[in-house]
Amino acid sequence: MARAAAAPSSRQPPKKSTSAPTGVRRRAAGRRVAPPLEHQILMTATLCLLAFGAVMVYSASSPLGVLNGGGSGTGEFFRYLIFGAIGLVAMHVLERRGMALLDQRLCRLMLLGSFGLLVLVLLPGFGVVVNGARRWFAAGPIQFQPSELMKISLVLYVARYLADHPKRLRSFRRAITPIALVAAPAILLIVVEPDLGTALVVAFTMTALLIAAGMPMRYMAVLAALGVGAVMLLALAQPYQAARLTSFLHPWSVGRSAGYQAVQGQIALGSGGLLGVGLGKSVQKIFYLPEAQTDFILAVIGEELGVLGIFGVVCLYGMIAYAGLRTARRAVGRYAKLLATGLTSLILCQGILNIFVVLGLAPLTGVPLPFISYAPTNLCVMLASVGLLLNISRPGARRLHVVEGPRREQAKDRDRRRRDRWARRAGAGGGRRAQR
């Protein structure tokens, strides 16, 4: 009877499983997470600039190619497409595994390799002289500029140093000396080529990194004064640099000599007006404007597409600035934040300097417009920089694979304190036993 009475009460209704069915869980696990807003903006702006650059390189270079070579004039256009494809492959690889691939050892190897190439390009028989400057290695129609590799190597090195030693920023000497020992020789080698524009881009990018790392403004004022003094000494030491500075101040007074390119660029901008003369209908690029497809491609854009075309280009760079700085703000870890800031500054400093030169707001520097000008090495480096930014902005990359220096030091301090505490306890225990 007891068993019969207990039997009905032991029968409990089966509990419903709160977990989702296996098929639903698999579909949820396989569902891809949508990329964040900064990732989408950065990718969109980069691809738009790249497509627009292909159109403008063809527009600026094909007439001269036809007139000089008698062919179709598509040589530089096809080379732009080839190097753009190489850069897109590098961007894709770095987007997937950028922070994991570029560890501290590889960054040091890149820096040492960049120094070796900068020295080698200055030696006769290795570097190629173009317009009085020895900046390139050449293999047929393909040219490689080692100063472009040095730019991104310095960003990686300085971002790592500032992330690993945040307390050294309290002292001017301790903060600047390790950076100056690496950046100053690199800038000097770039200036000797000569390539003042790239040297200025490197200096501006390093300045942006120091400001983002928290360098006091009184130290930045000292660095700015030293930089201005160095530029003035360089202008006095090299006569052609002084001529460029004079032509910047009064371009129309030397419009047939040192100021010729600046004057022709301003004429192209004025000829375009608000809406431009039409795509492919520029006159300045054919007969008057030197280096129309490289340094002064923005002048061709202004003549063919007008102020609205230039405004569109500036908006695309503004999108990159917004996405890059948003990536830096949302990144996890000091190194990722500084690296995203440095890469964004590298792109923006070069773009702003080129725009200022074409508009007559800065002296001629020979810096290409990122993603748009015909500059194969620069194009690959800029796309690689975007790939690293995309990797930092990925949701999975929010958990950094790189253990930062401060975290390592904190872990070592914790282990050391734990060992000392156990040693004291062991010593105290041994003393009590001896007393007993």
C-alpha positions in Angstrom: 0.0 0.0 0.0 2.8 2.4 0.8 4.4 1.7 -2.5 1.1 2.1 -4.3 0.5 5.4 -2.6 4.0 6.7 -3.3 3.9 5.7 -7.0 1.6 8.4 -8.3 3.5 11.2 -6.4 6.8 10.0 -7.9 5.6 10.6 -11.4 6.7 14.1 -12.3 6.0 15.7 -15.7 9.1 15.8 -17.9 10.8 19.1 -17.9 10.9 21.0 -21.1 14.4 21.7 -22.4 15.1 25.4 -22.5 18.0 25.0 -24.9 17.5 25.6 -28.6 17.4 22.6 -31.0 20.7 21.4 -32.4 20.0 22.7 -35.9 19.1 26.2 -34.6 22.3 26.3 -32.5 24.4 25.3 -35.5 22.8 28.0 -37.7 23.3 30.6 -35.0 26.9 29.6 -34.6 27.5 29.7 -38.3 25.9 33.1 -38.7 28.4 35.8 -39.4 28.5 38.8 -37.2 27.9 42.0 -39.1 31.1 44.2 -39.2 31.0 47.4 -37.2 30.2 50.8 -38.7 33.8 52.0 -38.8 34.7 48.8 -40.7 32.1 49.4 -43.4 32.9 53.1 -43.7 36.6 52.5 -44.1 36.1 49.7 -46.7 33.6 51.8 -48.7 35.8 55.0 -48.7 38.9 53.0 -49.7 37.3 51.2 -52.6 35.7 54.4 -53.8 39.0 56.2 -53.8 40.7 53.3 -55.5 38.1 53.1 -58.3 38.2 56.9 -58.7 42.0 56.8 -58.8 42.0 54.3 -61.7 39.7 56.5 -63.7 41.8 59.7 -63.0 45.1 58.0 -63.7 43.8 56.8 -67.1 42.5 60.3 -67.8 45.7 62.1 -66.8 48.3 59.7 -68.3 46.7 58.4 -71.6 47.0 61.6 -73.6 50.7 61.9 -72.9 51.2 58.2 -73.5 49.7 58.6 -77.0 51.6 61.7 -77.8 55.0 60.4 -76.6 54.8 56.7 -77.4 52.3 56.6 -80.2 50.4 53.8 -78.6 47.2 53.6 -76.7 48.6 55.4 -73.6 47.4 52.8 -71.1 50.7 51.6 -69.7 50.5 53.5 -66.4 46.8 52.7 -66.1 47.5 48.9 -66.4 50.4 49.2 -63.9 48.1 51.1 -61.5 45.6 48.2 -61.8 48.3 45.6 -61.2 49.7 47.3 -58.1 46.2 48.0 -56.9 45.4 44.3 -57.1 48.6 43.5 -55.2 47.7 46.1 -52.5 44.1 44.6 -52.3 45.6 41.2 -51.6 47.8 42.6 -48.9 44.8 44.5 -47.5 42.8 41.3 -47.4 45.5 39.3 -45.7 46.2 42.0 -43.1 42.5 42.4 -42.5 42.2 38.8 -41.5 45.4 38.3 -39.5 47.2 41.6 -39.4 47.8 41.9 -35.6 48.7 38.3 -35.3 51.3 38.4 -38.2 53.0 41.6 -37.3 54.5 40.6 -34.0 57.4 42.5 -32.4 60.1 40.4 -34.1 58.7 41.0 -37.6 58.4 44.7 -37.0 62.0 44.9 -36.0 63.0 43.0 -39.1 60.9 45.3 -41.3 62.6 48.3 -39.7 66.1 46.9 -40.2 65.3 46.0 -43.8 63.9 49.5 -44.5 67.2 51.0 -43.2 69.2 48.7 -45.4 67.2 49.5 -48.5 67.4 53.3 -47.8 71.2 53.0 -47.6 71.4 50.7 -50.7 69.2 53.0 -52.9 71.7 55.9 -52.4 74.6 53.8 -53.8 75.5 54.1 -57.5 74.5 51.1 -59.5 71.5 50.3 -57.2 69.3 53.3 -57.1 67.7 54.9 -60.1 68.0 58.7 -60.6 64.7 60.3 -61.8 64.6 64.1 -62.1 67.7 64.5 -60.0 66.4 62.3 -57.1 67.7 58.8 -56.2 64.7 57.2 -54.5 63.8 54.1 -56.5 64.9 50.6 -57.4 63.9 49.8 -60.9 63.3 46.5 -62.8 62.1 47.4 -66.2 58.9 49.5 -65.9 58.4 48.5 -62.2 59.8 50.8 -59.6 60.0 50.3 -55.8 60.5 53.2 -53.3 62.0 52.0 -50.0 61.0 55.2 -48.1 57.4 54.1 -48.3 58.2 50.9 -46.5 60.1 52.9 -43.9 57.0 55.0 -43.2 54.8 52.1 -42.1 57.8 50.4 -40.3 58.3 53.5 -38.2 54.6 53.7 -37.3 54.7 50.1 -36.1 57.9 50.7 -34.1 56.9 54.0 -32.4 53.4 52.7 -31.6 54.9 49.6 -29.9 57.4 51.7 -27.9 54.8 54.2 -26.7 52.5 51.4 -25.7 55.1 49.5 -23.8 56.5 52.5 -21.9 53.7 54.9 -21.0 55.5 56.2 -17.9 58.5 57.5 -19.9 56.4 60.2 -21.4 56.8 62.1 -18.1 60.4 62.8 -19.0 61.3 64.5 -22.3 64.7 62.8 -22.6 63.5 59.3 -21.7 60.5 59.6 -24.1 62.2 61.2 -27.1 65.6 59.6 -27.1 64.7 56.0 -28.1 62.4 57.4 -30.8 64.9 59.9 -32.1 67.6 57.4 -32.3 65.5 55.5 -34.9 63.4 58.1 -36.6 66.1 60.8 -37.0 68.5 58.6 -39.1 65.6 57.4 -41.2 64.4 60.9 -41.9 67.9 62.0 -42.7 68.4 59.2 -45.2 65.0 60.2 -46.8 66.1 63.8 -47.0 69.4 62.9 -48.6 67.6 61.2 -51.5 66.2 64.0 -51.6 62.6 63.5 -50.7 61.5 66.3 -48.3 57.8 65.5 -48.7 58.1 61.9 -47.4 60.3 63.2 -44.5 57.6 65.7 -43.6 54.9 63.0 -43.7 56.9 60.9 -41.3 57.6 63.8 -39.0 53.9 64.8 -38.9 52.8 61.2 -38.3 55.3 60.8 -35.4 54.0 64.0 -33.9 50.4 62.7 -34.1 51.4 59.5 -32.4 53.2 61.4 -29.5 50.1 63.6 -29.0 47.8 60.5 -28.9 50.1 58.8 -26.4 49.8 61.8 -24.0 53.0 63.7 -24.6 52.8 67.1 -22.7 52.2 70.0 -25.0 55.3 71.9 -23.6 57.4 69.0 -25.0 55.6 69.2 -28.3 56.4 72.9 -28.5 60.1 72.1 -28.1 59.9 69.5 -30.8 58.0 71.9 -33.2 60.7 74.5 -32.7 63.4 71.9 -33.4 61.6 70.8 -36.6 61.2 74.3 -37.9 64.8 75.0 -37.3 65.8 71.8 -39.2 63.7 72.7 -42.2 65.2 76.2 -42.3 68.7 74.8 -42.1 67.9 72.3 -44.9 66.5 75.2 -47.1 69.7 77.1 -46.5 72.0 74.1 -47.2 70.2 73.1 -50.5 69.6 75.9 -53.0 66.8 74.1 -54.8 64.9 73.8 -51.5 65.2 77.5 -50.9 64.0 78.1 -54.5 60.9 76.0 -53.7 60.2 78.0 -50.5 60.5 81.3 -52.5 58.2 80.0 -55.2 55.6 79.0 -52.6 55.6 82.6 -51.2 55.5 84.3 -54.6 54.7 81.6 -57.3 53.6 84.0 -60.0 56.8 86.0 -59.8 58.8 82.9 -60.8 56.1 81.4 -62.9 58.5 80.4 -65.7 61.1 78.7 -63.5 60.7 77.4 -59.9 57.0 78.3 -59.6 56.0 76.8 -63.0 54.2 73.7 -61.7 52.4 75.5 -58.9 51.2 78.2 -61.3 49.9 75.6 -63.9 48.2 73.7 -61.1 46.3 76.9 -60.0 45.4 77.6 -63.6 43.9 74.1 -63.9 41.9 74.6 -60.7 40.6 78.0 -62.0 39.7 76.6 -65.4 37.4 73.9 -63.8 35.2 76.3 -61.9 32.3 74.7 -60.0 31.4 71.8 -62.2 34.5 71.3 -64.4 35.1 71.1 -68.1 34.2 67.4 -68.2 35.9 64.1 -67.6 38.9 63.6 -69.9 38.7 67.2 -71.3 41.5 68.8 -69.4 44.0 70.9 -71.4 46.6 71.6 -68.7 47.4 67.9 -68.3 48.4 67.6 -72.0 50.5 70.6 -72.7 51.3 72.5 -69.5 51.1 70.6 -66.1 54.1 68.4 -65.2 53.6 65.2 -63.3 49.8 65.4 -63.9 49.2 61.7 -63.0 51.3 61.7 -59.8 51.8 64.8 -57.6 49.3 67.1 -59.2 46.4 64.7 -60.1 44.2 66.8 -57.8 44.6 69.7 -60.2 43.4 67.5 -63.1 40.4 66.5 -60.9 39.7 70.2 -60.2 39.8 71.1 -63.9 37.7 68.2 -65.2 35.2 67.8 -62.3 35.4 71.2 -60.7 35.1 72.2 -57.1 32.5 69.4 -56.6 35.0 66.8 -57.6 37.6 68.0 -55.1 34.9 68.2 -52.4 34.0 64.6 -53.1 37.6 63.5 -52.7 37.9 65.5 -49.4 34.7 63.9 -48.1 36.1 60.4 -48.8 39.2 61.3 -46.8 37.0 62.6 -44.1 35.2 59.2 -44.0 38.6 57.5 -43.6 39.5 60.0 -40.8 36.2 59.3 -39.0 36.4 55.5 -39.3 40.1 55.4 -38.3 39.7 57.5 -35.2 36.6 55.7 -34.2 38.5 52.4 -34.6 41.3 53.8 -32.4 38.8 54.9 -29.7 37.0 51.5 -29.7 40.1 49.3 -29.9 41.1 47.2 -26.9 44.6 47.8 -25.6 47.0 50.7 -25.8 49.0 49.3 -28.6 46.0 48.8 -30.9 44.7 52.3 -30.1 48.1 53.9 -30.9 48.6 51.8 -34.0 45.2 52.7 -35.4 45.9 56.4 -34.7 49.3 56.2 -36.4 48.0 54.5 -39.5 45.1 57.0 -39.8 47.5 59.9 -39.4 49.9 58.4 -42.0 47.1 58.4 -44.6 45.7 61.8 -43.6 49.0 63.6 -43.3 50.0 62.6 -46.8 46.6 63.5 -48.2 46.4 66.9 -46.5 50.0 67.8 -47.6 49.3 67.0 -51.2 46.0 68.9 -51.2 47.7 71.9 -49.6 50.5 71.8 -52.2 48.1 71.8 -55.1 46.0 74.6 -53.6 49.1 76.7 -53.1 49.0 76.5 -49.3 52.3 74.6 -48.9 55.6 74.4 -50.8 56.1 71.7 -53.5 57.0 68.5 -51.8 56.4 65.7 -54.4 54.0 63.7 -52.2 51.4 61.7 -54.1 47.7 61.8 -53.2 46.8 58.5 -51.4 44.9 55.9 -53.4 44.5 58.2 -56.4 47.9 59.3 -57.7 50.0 57.0 -59.8 52.5 55.9 -57.2 52.8 52.0 -57.1 54.7 51.5 -53.9 52.7 54.2 -52.1 49.5 52.6 -53.2 50.5 49.2 -51.8 51.6 50.7 -48.5 48.4 52.7 -48.1 46.2 49.6 -48.8 48.3 47.6 -46.3 47.7 50.3 -43.7 43.9 50.1 -44.4 44.1 46.4 -44.0 45.6 46.8 -40.5 43.0 49.3 -39.6 40.3 46.9 -40.7 41.8 44.1 -38.7 41.8 46.3 -35.5 38.2 47.2 -36.2 37.0 43.6 -36.6 34.8 42.3 -33.7 37.1 39.3 -33.1 40.1 41.6 -32.9 38.7 43.4 -29.9 40.3 40.6 -27.9 43.9 41.4 -28.8 46.2 38.5 -29.5 49.2 40.6 -28.5 50.0 40.8 -24.8 51.1 44.4 -24.2 54.3 45.4 -22.3 52.5 47.0 -19.3 50.4 43.9 -18.8 53.5 41.8 -18.9 55.2 44.0 -16.3 52.1 44.0 -14.1 52.0 40.2 -14.3 55.7 40.0 -13.4 55.1 42.3 -10.4 52.2 40.2 -9.2 54.3 37.0 -9.4 57.2 38.7 -7.6 54.9 39.9 -4.8 53.3 36.4 -4.5 56.8 34.8 -4.2 57.9 37.2 -1.6 54.7 36.7 0.4 55.2 32.9 0.3 58.8 33.3 1.3 57.9 35.4 4.3 55.3 32.9 5.3 57.7 30.0 5.0 60.4 31.9 6.9 57.9 32.8 9.7 56.8 29.2 9.9 60.4 27.9 10.1 61.1 30.3 13.0 58.1 29.2 15.0 59.1 25.5 14.5 62.6 26.3 15.7 61.3 28.0 18.8 59.2 25.0 19.6 
